[in-house]
Amino acid sequence: MPADSPLPRDAQSILALAARSSFDWFSGAGLLLVDRQARVVWINERYRDFLPALGFEREEDFVGHPVSSVVQNTQMHRVLETGKPILIDLLVNKAGTFVVSRIPLRGDDGQVIGVLGIVLFDNPGTTLQPLISKFARLEQDLDAARRELATQRRAKYTFASFVGTSAAAQEVKRQARRAAQTPSPVLLLGETGTGKELLAHAIHATSPRAGRPFVSVNMAAVPEALLEAEFFGVAPGAYTGADRKGRDGKFKLADGGTLFLDELGDMPMAVQVKLLRALQDGEIEPLGSNRIVRCDVRVVAATSRDLARLVREGQFREDLYYRLNVLPIHVPPLRERQADIPLLVEALNEDIAARGAQPQPEMGRDALALLQAQPWRGNIRELRNVLEQLSLRSESGVIDRAAVEQVLRLAGVERIEPPVADMALPGAPLSEQGPSERWLRPLAEQVREVEQQAVRAALRRCGGNRAAVARLLGMSRASLYDRLRDWGWVSEIQSNV
């Protein structure tokens, strides 16, 4: 450096020069000062030029008021809370787009006593066009991501998706529709593959919460060590490697909507305790936080396990069981509603064809009869798997009995032969096949006759025990009693018991 250079060489002088130069530069910028209560206490002449655009004619209508009430989208209160500056930010409000800085001011004791807001550029559209363009693109991407996330968290199915016209299927849908209109927890019980998740979606879609999120958690799919974080979220920096911004749990994501707990019987005991508290108090505590968060969540749970037995064996909390077992719905296995198989085959084939962008195969009557006769221990999931294999193997577009026999054999399904002369028609039980004049009469009359035959057979089997009859037929006691009253059978049954 030349000997006659006017620049100082000691740190103190350099800082003083920088401060003086910065102040001279800041004097041409818009300045706003707030106190520790986040009230505006002073603005400079340059900032006064922004008042009309912000909606204020007089300075006294602006100064002395909380900054959040006079400046839209301000972050001054955040700097007051954290004590950390925000050096560069884009502020967008009705006065325009500004590049701003926010600097905390500290007293002699080191405590934050106020914040200085600085408008660095009040016309960034010309001087900082690349930055503004990038900011706009990021905003658009964020909005698109939010819309996509909202779409994914909506219910995917309605009750129309639960295919079936059998008495068992209709009873399940009746109970589920009734449950949808209440805020109480719903417990879906049934074997794997019977459509419990589909019903959970349908319950949400029909409930008053339909416009809010539908969030699901599969207990069997999440490692036990991560379940608590998955449910209740993680506070910022809760543990080494945790996200510095924290992460919301499923309860928070489902706030105002429905939380679906699949495979409930696999939930660890440690998480059951916290889940019970969340259901009772409507409060959660994120991992690593002492802050209580309020959540308004309606729970629909599902399990293929015997929860009552798990309670007796000490593997499931009794108090949580009673909390969730308010509206239990038993979803029947496919072997108990074989009359629905033709309709299910039609619906599943249509979906398989649509997903594969290929023509829907035609199902021969003998092939359909053979499918309808099987026990389907894997329920609808197993039926779909077989239909997908048949679709891939079909070259002529027609699926015959031989093709079904081959796939069943390769899949290891225990094949059961349908009764001789069965010719399956969509929606008709095997026993109702073949032309006959007795079917050519009002359908309501035929349905009533079949229902009476089924109830009469169940009453004989159960010795007149109506609770046992309702369980055997897969219907509620109330529905059974309604039918008995309509048919005038109540006094007859009581006299015979």
N, C-alpha and C positions, 0 to 999 in steps of 0.2 A: 504493500500500500504506500502511495507517495507520502512524504513527510508532511506536506501541507494539507492532507485530507482532513475535512471538518468532522468526519465520522468518529464517534467515541469508541474506546476500546475496552471499557469495563462494563460488566453486566448491568450494574445499577443504572448507568447512564443510558445504556441501550434500551432498557425497559422503559425508562422515563421518556425517551425519544419516541419509542413505539406507542406508548400511551397517548402522548401529545398528538402524534400524527393520526392515530386512530380516532381520537376525539374530534380532530378537525374534519376527518372524513365522515364520521358519524353525524356531525352537525348538519350535514346535508341530507341525511336519511330521516325517515319518519320514526320517531321515538315515542314509546308508551311505557309508563312506569306503573306497576301495581304493588300494593303493600302485602303484608303477610296474610291478610284476609282476602286476597285476590280482588281487591277493589282498585279501580283506576284512580290514581292520585295526581297524575301529571301527563300531559302530552306536549310535544314541541310544535312549532309553527308548521313544519312540514306535515306532521300527522293531522293537523287540523284540516288540511286540504281533503282528507279522505272522509270527513264526517258527513257531508251531504250524501255521498254514495252509500254510506252505512245507514242512512236514514235519520240523521240528527242535524237540526238547524243550529242549535246552540251548544257551546262547549259544556255548559253546566248540565245539559241533558245526558252527557256522556261521562264526564269526570265525576267521580264519587259513587259510581255504580259498579256492581260486580262485573268483572271483565267478560264472564261467560254470557251475560245478558245483553251486552252491547257489541261484542265481536263474535260473529258466528265461527264455529269450528276452532276456536282458540285452544291452545295447549298450555297456556300460562299456568293454570292450576296444577298441571302435571309437573312442571319444573319446580313449583313451590313444594309439592309433596316429596319429590325425589331429591331435590337439591342438585340435579344434573342438568347441564345446559343442553339445549337443542340448537346446534350451530347452524344447520342448513335445513330448511323445510319449505314446502310449498303450502301456502295457505290460500284456500279458495272460499270466497264468500260472495255476497251480493255486490261488494265493492269491486271485485275483480280477482285476479290471481297474483299472488305476491310471493317473492322469495324472502323469507324472514329468518331471524335468529332470536333466540330467547336465552338470556343470560341471568343466572341467579345472583343476587346481591347479598353479601354476608356482612353482619355486624362485627364488632370487635371480638365478640365471643365465638365467632365462627358460625353462628346460626343464620339461616336464611331469613332475611327480613323483607325481601321483595324480589321482583323480577323485572328486568329491562327488556322490552320487546323492540326489535329493530327491523324496520322494513328496508331490506337491502336493495331490492329491485321492485318497483311498482309497475313496470311494464315488461315482464319477462318474456312475453310472447315474441318480442323482437330481438332482445339480447340473449335470451336463453332458449331459443326455439327447440334445439335438440333435446334438452332436458324436459321441456314441457311435453314434447311429442312422446318421449319415452314414458313419462308419468301417465299420459292419457292411455297409452297402450296397456300399461300395467293395470290401470283401473278397469279397462275393458276386459282384460284377461281374468281379473279378480271377480268381476260381475258374472262372467260366463261360468267360472268355476263354482260360484255360489249357486247359480241356477241349476247346474248339473248335479251338484250335491243335493239340492232340495228335491230334484226329480228322483234321485236314487233313494231318498228317504221317505218317499211316498209309498203307500200300499200298492202292491203289484196285482192283487187279486180282489175279486168281489165274490159274493155268494153264487153268482152265476158260474164262477170258475169251479165250484164244487159240484161236479157232474153227478147226477143221480136222481131218479124219481122213485126209488124204493121207499118203503115206509121208514127204514132205518136212516137213509140219507135225508129224507124230509124232516125227520125228528131232530137230527143233529143241526140242520140249518135253522129250524124253528128255535131251538134253544140258543144257538149262537146269535141270531138276530135279537132275541130278547136280552141276551147278555150285553150286546153292543150298546144298548141305551142306558146302561148303568155305569157308574164310575168304579164299581167293585172289581177286584182282581178276578181273572178268569183262569181256570186250570183245565187244560186240554189233555185228556188221558187216552192213550191208545197205542197200538203197536207202531213200529217204525214203518213209514211209507204210507200211512193212511190219509195224509193230507192235513196234519195238525198245523203246519206253518201256513198253508193256504188259508185255513180258517182264521188264523190269527190276523192275517192281512185283511180278510173280509170283515172281521169284527171291527178293526180300526177304520176301514173305509166306510162303514155304516154308522159309526159312532159320531157324537158331536165333536170329536177331536180329529175328524178326517182331514182337515186342512193343515194339521200340525205334523211333526215328523213321526215316522214309524222306524224305530231303531231296534235291531235284533242282536242278541249275543248267544252264541252257541257254547254252552259250558264245556262240552267235550272237545272243542276246537282250540280253546285258549289254555296255555300252560297255567298251572295253579299259581305259580309265582307272579304272574302278570294279571290275574283276574281282578285283584283289588284296584290296580291302576286302570284296567279296562272299564270297570264299573264307575269308579268315583273320580278318575282323573288324577293328574299329577301337578303339584305346585311348581312354580319356576325354581330350578336348581334343587329339587327335592333330594336328589342323589347324584352321584358321579355319572355323567353321561346323559342326565336328564335334559330335556329341552329347556333352554333359558327362558322361553316364553311360557312354559308350562303346557299342559294338554288337557282338554276337556274329556271327561269320561262319558260313557253311554247315558248315564242318568241326566247329565247336563245337556247332551245332544238331543235327548228325547223330551226335554222340558216342554210341557204343554201338550205332549202327544202320548204315544204308546211305546212302552219298552217290552219287547218280546224276549222272554228267557226260554231258549230251547234247551232240551236235555237237562231239565232242572235237577233230576236225580243225581247228576254228576257234580253238583256244586259242593266244593270243600266246606267243611264245618266252619272254618275261620271266616269265610266270606259270608256264610249264612247269617252270622251275628250282625254284621254291618248291613246286610240287605234288610233284615228285620227292622233295624232302627230307621233305615231310609223309608221303608214302607209305613212305619208307624208315625214318624215325625215329619215326613216330607223334607228331610234335611240330609245332606251328605257332607263329608269332610274329605277334600282331596288329599291324596298321599303327600305327606311332608308339609301339610298346612294345618294351622290351628283355626282357620276361618271356616265357619259354617255357611254352606250354600243351600238356599231354598230351591226345591225342585218339585214341580207339579207333574207327576208321571202316573199314567195308568198302566198296570202290569198285566200282561197276558203271558202265562207260563205253559210249557208243554213238557211232557215226559212219557217215555215208553216203559218206565220202571214202576214198580209197585211202591208208591211213596209210603203208604200205611205200614207196609212191611219194613221199609227202611227206618221209619220212626221207631217201630218196636225193637229193631236191632241196634238202635242208637246211632245210625248213620245219617239221620236227617232230623233237624230240630223240630220238636213237636209244636212249639209256638209258631214257627215259620210255616209249618204245614197247615195249621188252622188259619193262619193269616191269608194264605194263598188259596186254600180249598173252600172258597166262598161260593163260587159258581162253577162246580166241576161239570165238564162236558165229556162224555165218553164217545170217542170217535170209533165206530165199528170197523173191524177188519173187512177186507174185500170179500172173504168167503161168507160173510154174513149178509152181504148185499150183492149176490151174484146176478140178480136181475139188472143191475146197473152196468154190467160188463160190456154189453154191446154199445151202449152210449159212451162209455169210457174209451173203448177201442176207437170209435169214430172220432172223438175229440182228440185223443192222443195221436192218432194217425195224421189228423189235420195239422197239429202242432209240429210233429216230426217233419212232415213234408214242407211246411213253411220255413222251418229253421234250416232245412237242407236245400231249399230252393228247388224242389223237385216235385213231380206230380204225386198226388196222394194215391197209394195203392188201393185196389179194390179187394175187399175181404170176402172170400167164398163162404157160403152158409155153413158147410161142414167145418171149415177152419174156425169160424166164429163159435160154433157149437162146442168145438174142442177147447177153445180158449175159455169159454164160459164155464166149463165143467171143472177147471183146475182150482186147487185150494188157494194158490197164490200166497204162500207164507210171507213173501216180501211185499205183499199188497200192491198198491198202484205203482210203486217204484219198480218192482219186479216185472209187472205187466208192461210197463213202458220199455224196460230193457229188452224184453222179448220182441216187442213190436218194432223197436229200432233195428234189431238184428234181422227181422223179417223184411223190413223195408230195404236194407242194404243188400240182402240176398235176392230180392225180387228183380227179375230181368224182364218179365212179361207185363208187369203192372198188376198182376192178379196173384193173390196169396191163397193157396189151396191147403187142404188138410195135410198133405205130405210135407209141405214146407214147415207148417207149424209143428208136426211131429219131429222133424229133424232138429229144429231149433230147441224145442223142449228137451230133447235127448241130449244135445250138446251142452245145454245150460244146466243139466242135472236136475231138472224139475221132475218131481214125481208125477207122472202122467196118470190122469183119471179119465176113463172113457165116458163120454156122454151117453145118456140113454138112447137106445136104438130108435131110429126114425125122428130124432130131434132135428129140426131145421130152425136155427136161431133167427129170430127177427129182432131188430133193435128195440131195446126197452122191454122185452117180454121174457119172463122166467121160463126155464126149460120146460116146466110142466104145462106151460100154456101154448105149446107149439101146435101147429097143424090147423087146418080150416075146420070150423064148426059153427053151426047156427047159433049156439049159445053165446057166442061172443058178439053177435050182431044185436046188441041192445045198449041202452045208455051206459056210458063208461062209469059214471058215479055209482050206479047200481052194482056194477061188477066189482068196483073197488071196495064198496061196503061189504059185499059178500065175502071177498077174500080176507078182509080185515077181521070179520066175524069168525071165519074159519080158523085164522091164526090165533086169535084170542081164546077161542073155545079149546083149541089144542093145548095152548099154554096153561090155561086154567086146570085142565085135567092133569098135565104134567106137574104142576106146582100145588095141587091139592086145594085150589081156591085162594092161595096166598097172592094177593094182588101186588104187593111190593116185589115178590119174586117174579111174577108175570111181567111187570114193567121192565125189570132188569133183563129178563130173557128176551124180550122183544125189542130191547134197545130204545125204550121210550120213557118219558117221565111218568110218575104216578098220576100227576094232574091230568095229563093227556089220556091215560088209560081210564081214569074215573069219568072224564067227560064222555068218552065213547060208551062206557057201560051205562051211564045215565041216559044218553041219547037212544040206546037200544032197549032200554027198560030192563036191563039185566041185574041191576043192583039188588033188588029184593029177592030175586031168584037165587043169586049167588049166596046171599046171607042165609037164606033158608036151607041151603044145601051144605053149608060149612058147619 
